[in-house]
Amino acid sequence: MAGGIFRRSASLFLPLGIGLSGCALLASSGPSEVFSPDLPQRAELTDVPFFAQEAHQCGPAALAMAVNFAGAARTPQQLTDEVYLPQRQGALQAEMLAATRRAGLIAYPLSPDLPTVLTEVAGGHPVIVLQNQFFDLFPRWHYAVVVGFDRPSDEVILRSGMQKRRVEALRDFDHSWAKAGRWAFIALPPGQLPATADEDRYVLAAASLERATPQAAHDAYRAALAKWPHNVVARIGLGNIAYGSHRLTEAEAQYREATVDHPESADAWNNLAQTLQELGRDEEALLCAERATSIGGARQPIYRATLQSIRSPAAP
């Protein structure tokens, strides 16, 4: 869990401003050298469902296509209440990501470049993109879903607006996408990794999912540890989920493994101390809390509070 009700701080690992919201323009390699030798000549995800958008409803429609493909049944009408802002006549990126997580799915922001988008499509993952279909000074924002590409013709295939299969020249697509900051993400079942999986980016997405649906985050952390066995955030995340469900022995095992893999992680020692205290093992808890405070760091006040609570427990 990600709240502050326990004297632990694994949730504070999360720099949630990274890649999760906003419309800032991002650098990209552009349309040149997009097709790597590993990509097939053509790819198209024909099983991605299509929902024609209603007026100003491209966000709910695009999101419904992606989350249904990932296994979460949602209609555009259901998603409208979650992502559509009437005063803006549209949906912000942050709402799109949050609604994906509420559906129990990983919302994984992509690197802002065409090779990443096309690699994900080739890997079986439709990509939600934001485009600006007009001018920089007078933008017309639009969400679409990239579902395919054709290398010989330099084209991409989208579910877009009222068109189930919109074909755009790759250069035209990149131009409209660039004017919207080349923002893109995929919705994934929590046990599945992106084709372009980056360790830090994926674990951050899993930690963000923990706030909305802890069980789904559990599966995502497991998937992360299967690929990156020593990731401290994923390991502590599993401990947090067990702790939040009062499975203290399981939480202890996860936190302890985190201290073995990362003996300088004050967060892991602090969380282990808190858990051992609640298991009635105050002597062990005290040693762990002292270790956390000796390592220190930005969350030192939290570690000291844990130490003080073990040294002077509250009266029953």
Buried (B, 14 or more C-beta within 10 A) or exposed (E): BBEEEBBBBBBEBBEBEEBBBEBEEBEBBBBEEBBEEEBEEBBEBEEBBBBEBEEBBBBBBBBBBBBBBBBBEBEBEEBBEBBBEEEEEBBBBEBBBBBBBBBBBBBBBBBBBBBBBBBBBBBEBBBBBBBBBEEEEEBEBBBBBBBBBBBEEBBBBBBBBEEBEBBBEBEEBBBBBBBBBBBBBBBBBBEBBBBBBBEEBBBBBBBBBBBBBBEBBBBBBBBBBEEBEEBBBBBBBBBBBBBBBEBBEBBBBBBBBBBEBBEEBBBBBBBBBBBBBBBEBBEBBBBBBBBBBEBEBEBBEBBBBBBEBBEEEEEE
